[in-house]
Amino acid sequence: MFDLRETDGQGTVELVALLPLIAALVIGSWQAIVIGQSWWLVGVAARAAARAQVIGASPASAARRALPRGARGRLVVLRRGAGELTVRLAVPAVVGGMRLGSATARVAVPAGSP
């Protein structure tokens, strides 16, 4: 006869029930890593843009060269007056179709620079 106390296969059922939660945790962790990398990369690009501004070179091209090839298309460099640069890098989504914000860094260039 059939006994309700049988536990054969219970581990499989519990694993299948937890798979969506495990997948969501992995995707969420990966997205957090991507966001952190974007913040780090925008800082690198902002420093490169500021150095280029000080020596009279193009801040936008210097910022692009400082980034990996895959991130260069998501970069925007704005010059606000003579003393401030704003560098923006769009944060990519791990799961397609989602629109995330952008990481932004502002750099004040010394007044005595070109």
Secondary structure by P-SEA (a helix, b strand, c coil): ccccccccaaaaaaaaaaaaaaaaaaaaaaaaaaaaaaaaaaaaaaaaaaaaaaacccaaaaaaaaccccccccbbbbbccccbbbbbbbbbbccccbbbbbbbbbbbcccccc
